Amino acid sequence: MDQIKNKNYKMFVAYSLIGIVLFLVCSTSYIPKKLINSIEIKFKPIATSTLHSSRLYYVYVLGAGASADSRLPPTMNLSSTTLTRLVEGIRIYNRLPHVILVTSAAMKGRRISQAELSKEAAVSLGVKKQNILMLETPTSTLEEAMAFKHRFGTKKNIILVTSAMHMPRAVEIFSDQGIKVIPAPTDYLYKEFGSIQSGITFPSFNSINLLTIYQTTVLKHLYYKWIKKPKDTIS
């Protein structure tokens, strides 16, 4: 009986130590930020100076959520991620002589689409209304790629603006639709010498959130590869 109790106690101690180690790995910044950076580093911010000034570019800003509070201006109705993407799209728009800004995404259960809210926000930030086109029906990245292909074809010069964590999956999805894009990642979660310092930090909800974002990103990419990816593109 004593041997069983002693074995159970050792197992309890071992599991407790494993639990503590896993908690420290998940809740301190070192591992989460390395994992985040391993995805975000795949594409660098766009250098507009390398683009051809004579070409027409479509700056396609992917959606990432919005609300429809009539009390608020359009910029305040966009989620922080959507607004960050839109700001990067406008920055690129302002640096090119021949450019069309494309906003995207539906908003379920609302009379106004996320694409229209993004357009209104862009206009309020100085973009000419006639230089903005909308794709108002997509509800996913795959649908955004398909909607662009259906309306504009696959031969346009497309600058794809989305979050750095989302960019590898987005590029693959567009490529599978026969659309070659110029990546313009933004909304970086990992910044050197920023608020997330190097080395081990104290446990925090921010670090747990970073790990959750990493896991979600990986799972969504796997879901696309295994379930949604067009079969004729799988080697």
Backbone torsions as a table, in degrees:
resi	resn	phi	psi	omega
1	MET	NA	-43.3	179.2
2	ASP	-63.9	-35.5	179.1
3	GLN	-65.0	-39.0	179.0
4	ILE	-65.7	-43.6	178.3
5	LYS	-62.5	-41.6	179.9
6	ASN	-65.4	-38.8	178.8
7	LYS	-66.6	-41.9	179.2
8	ASN	-64.8	-38.0	179.4
9	TYR	-65.0	-42.4	178.9
10	LYS	-64.1	-39.5	178.1
11	MET	-65.2	-39.9	178.3
12	PHE	-61.8	-44.4	179.0
13	VAL	-63.7	-43.6	-178.8
14	ALA	-63.1	-46.3	179.5
15	TYR	-65.3	-35.9	179.0
16	SER	-64.9	-43.8	179.1
17	LEU	-64.3	-41.6	177.9
18	ILE	-61.6	-42.8	179.1
19	GLY	-61.8	-41.8	179.3
20	ILE	-64.5	-43.4	179.8
21	VAL	-62.7	-45.7	179.2
22	LEU	-62.4	-39.5	178.2
23	PHE	-62.9	-43.6	-179.6
24	LEU	-66.4	-38.1	178.2
25	VAL	-63.5	-41.1	-175.7
26	CYS	-79.6	-30.3	-169.5
27	SER	-104.3	-6.2	172.3
28	THR	-103.1	159.3	-163.8
29	SER	-78.8	-21.1	-167.9
30	TYR	-59.0	-56.5	-178.2
31	ILE	-67.4	-49.5	179.4
32	PRO	-55.9	-42.8	-177.1
33	LYS	-70.2	-32.3	176.3
34	LYS	-66.0	-41.3	179.4
35	LEU	-66.4	-43.9	177.8
36	ILE	-60.2	-46.2	-177.7
37	ASN	-65.3	-30.6	-179.2
38	SER	-63.5	-25.1	176.5
39	ILE	-93.0	-46.8	-175.4
40	GLU	-65.2	-24.6	-176.3
41	ILE	-76.5	-9.6	-175.5
42	LYS	-66.7	-26.6	178.2
43	PHE	-133.6	135.2	179.6
44	LYS	-90.9	156.0	174.4
45	PRO	-55.1	145.6	-175.1
46	ILE	-67.7	140.2	174.2
47	ALA	-104.7	99.9	-175.6
48	THR	-64.6	-20.4	179.4
49	SER	-66.3	-18.1	-179.3
50	THR	-89.2	-5.0	-178.1
51	LEU	-86.4	155.7	-178.4
52	HIS	-80.4	123.0	-176.2
53	SER	-69.4	-17.8	-177.9
54	SER	-89.2	-10.5	-175.9
55	ARG	-89.9	153.7	174.1
56	LEU	-92.0	125.9	-179.7
57	TYR	-113.2	141.6	172.3
58	TYR	-102.5	112.9	179.1
59	VAL	-91.9	103.5	-172.5
60	TYR	-98.8	110.3	-178.6
61	VAL	-97.3	113.5	-178.9
62	LEU	-76.3	147.0	-178.2
63	GLY	-78.9	159.3	178.9
64	ALA	-153.4	29.6	175.9
65	GLY	108.4	146.4	178.9
66	ALA	-163.5	168.4	173.3
67	SER	-122.8	177.8	-177.9
68	ALA	-135.6	56.1	178.7
69	ASP	-84.1	111.3	-174.9
70	SER	-65.2	-15.6	179.1
71	ARG	-75.4	-18.5	-170.5
72	LEU	-107.0	150.4	173.2
73	PRO	-68.7	159.9	-175.3
74	PRO	-54.8	-39.6	-178.2
75	THR	-61.1	-31.6	-179.0
76	MET	-83.0	-15.4	176.9
77	ASN	-85.4	-18.6	177.4
78	LEU	-76.5	143.2	174.1
79	SER	-64.6	160.8	-178.0
80	SER	-60.2	-35.3	179.2
81	THR	-68.8	-45.8	178.5
82	THR	-62.1	-42.5	-179.8
83	LEU	-64.1	-41.5	178.3
84	THR	-62.0	-42.3	177.6
85	ARG	-64.0	-42.7	-178.8
86	LEU	-64.7	-40.9	178.6
87	VAL	-60.9	-41.3	177.5
88	GLU	-65.7	-39.8	176.7
89	GLY	-61.4	-40.5	178.9
90	ILE	-69.1	-37.0	176.9
91	ARG	-59.6	-44.9	178.5
92	ILE	-66.4	-43.4	177.6
93	TYR	-53.8	-42.9	-177.3
94	ASN	-71.8	-13.6	-176.7
95	ARG	-101.7	-3.0	-177.4
96	LEU	-117.2	140.9	-178.3
97	PRO	-77.3	-29.7	-177.8
98	HIS	-125.8	103.4	-171.5
99	VAL	-154.4	144.9	173.0
100	ILE	-123.3	131.0	177.0
101	LEU	-92.8	128.8	179.8
102	VAL	-115.5	120.8	176.0
103	THR	-102.4	158.4	-168.9
104	SER	-145.5	161.4	166.3
105	ALA	101.6	141.3	174.6
106	ALA	-85.0	174.3	172.7
107	MET	-139.1	104.7	-172.4
108	LYS	-58.4	134.0	175.7
109	GLY	76.3	10.3	-179.2
110	ARG	-121.8	149.1	179.5
111	ARG	-75.1	-22.2	-179.7
112	ILE	-108.9	138.5	-179.1
113	SER	-85.4	161.6	173.9
114	GLN	-63.9	-34.6	178.3
115	ALA	-60.8	-42.1	-179.3
116	GLU	-69.6	-39.1	176.2
117	LEU	-61.3	-41.8	178.6
118	SER	-65.2	-38.0	176.9
119	LYS	-62.9	-46.9	179.6
120	GLU	-61.6	-39.6	178.0
121	ALA	-64.5	-42.1	179.6
122	ALA	-63.5	-41.8	178.2
123	VAL	-62.5	-41.1	179.3
124	SER	-66.1	-19.0	179.0
125	LEU	-100.1	9.4	170.8
126	GLY	108.2	-0.4	179.3
127	VAL	-80.2	137.3	179.5
128	LYS	-69.6	132.1	-176.4
129	LYS	-57.4	-37.9	-177.5
130	GLN	-70.4	-11.8	179.5
131	ASN	-99.2	13.3	-179.6
132	ILE	-119.8	129.1	174.1
133	LEU	-116.7	152.5	-176.2
134	MET	-122.4	145.7	168.2
135	LEU	-120.9	102.7	-165.9
136	GLU	-96.7	-2.9	-174.4
137	THR	-101.2	-23.0	-174.5
138	PRO	-63.0	142.8	175.5
139	THR	-122.5	4.5	178.2
140	SER	-152.8	168.5	179.5
141	THR	-63.0	-40.2	178.6
142	LEU	-61.5	-43.2	178.6
143	GLU	-67.1	-32.6	176.9
144	GLU	-64.9	-42.0	178.1
145	ALA	-65.6	-43.2	-178.9
146	MET	-67.4	-38.3	179.5
147	ALA	-65.6	-40.9	178.1
148	PHE	-64.3	-44.6	179.9
149	LYS	-60.6	-42.9	-178.6
150	HIS	-64.5	-38.2	-175.7
151	ARG	-88.2	-39.2	-172.1
152	PHE	-114.8	-11.0	-176.2
153	GLY	85.3	-164.6	-175.0
154	THR	-117.1	4.8	-172.8
155	LYS	-103.1	5.3	-179.1
156	LYS	-77.3	158.8	172.5
157	ASN	-85.9	103.1	-171.3
158	ILE	-108.2	124.9	171.0
159	ILE	-101.8	113.2	-174.7
160	LEU	-94.4	119.5	-178.7
161	VAL	-108.4	117.5	175.3
162	THR	-156.6	177.5	-178.2
163	SER	-67.5	147.8	-178.5
164	ALA	-58.8	-35.8	178.5
165	MET	-69.2	-29.1	-177.3
166	HIS	-88.3	-20.1	-170.2
167	MET	-59.0	-46.1	-178.7
168	PRO	-57.8	-42.7	178.2
169	ARG	-67.2	-41.3	-179.4
170	ALA	-62.8	-44.1	179.6
171	VAL	-61.3	-41.8	179.1
172	GLU	-64.7	-42.7	-179.4
173	ILE	-63.2	-45.6	179.0
174	PHE	-65.3	-40.4	178.9
175	SER	-61.6	-39.0	178.9
176	ASP	-66.6	-20.3	175.4
177	GLN	-91.8	6.3	179.5
178	GLY	81.2	18.0	-177.0
179	ILE	-109.8	117.7	175.6
180	LYS	-89.8	127.9	-176.3
181	VAL	-120.0	158.7	170.4
182	ILE	-100.4	111.6	-175.8
183	PRO	-68.9	136.9	174.4
184	ALA	-132.3	76.1	-177.1
185	PRO	-69.5	149.5	177.4
186	THR	-149.7	-170.7	176.4
187	ASP	56.6	45.1	-179.6
188	TYR	-66.5	132.7	176.5
189	LEU	-87.8	-29.5	178.5
190	TYR	-104.5	123.7	176.4
191	LYS	-131.0	129.4	178.7
192	GLU	-64.9	137.7	178.7
193	PHE	60.7	25.3	177.7
194	GLY	-95.3	-152.8	-177.5
195	SER	-69.8	-23.5	175.4
196	ILE	-91.2	101.5	-173.8
197	GLN	-80.5	159.8	178.6
198	SER	-72.8	157.3	178.6
199	GLY	87.0	-178.3	-179.0
200	ILE	-78.7	134.3	178.4
201	THR	-117.7	176.7	174.3
202	PHE	-68.9	151.4	176.4
203	PRO	-56.6	140.6	-179.7
204	SER	-151.9	155.0	176.3
205	PHE	-65.9	-29.5	179.9
206	ASN	-62.1	-41.6	179.2
207	SER	-67.5	-40.2	176.6
208	ILE	-62.7	-40.0	178.5
209	ASN	-63.9	-40.5	177.8
210	LEU	-61.0	-42.4	179.4
211	LEU	-66.3	-37.9	177.4
212	THR	-63.4	-42.8	178.4
213	ILE	-62.3	-42.2	178.4
214	TYR	-61.0	-48.1	-179.0
215	GLN	-62.4	-42.0	179.5
216	THR	-62.8	-42.6	179.2
217	THR	-61.2	-45.7	-179.9
218	VAL	-64.4	-43.6	-178.8
219	LEU	-65.1	-39.9	178.4
220	LYS	-64.8	-38.8	179.1
221	HIS	-66.5	-41.8	178.4
222	LEU	-65.7	-38.6	178.1
223	TYR	-61.4	-42.0	178.1
224	TYR	-65.1	-46.8	-177.1
225	LYS	-61.8	-41.0	-173.3
226	TRP	-89.9	-29.7	-172.2
227	ILE	-112.4	-50.1	-169.3
228	LYS	-95.0	-19.6	-176.0
229	LYS	-61.5	128.9	177.6
230	PRO	-54.2	132.1	-172.4
231	LYS	-62.0	-33.0	-176.0
232	ASP	-75.6	-2.3	178.0
233	THR	-101.9	-6.3	-177.5
234	ILE	-83.7	126.4	-178.9
235	SER	-85.0	NA	NA
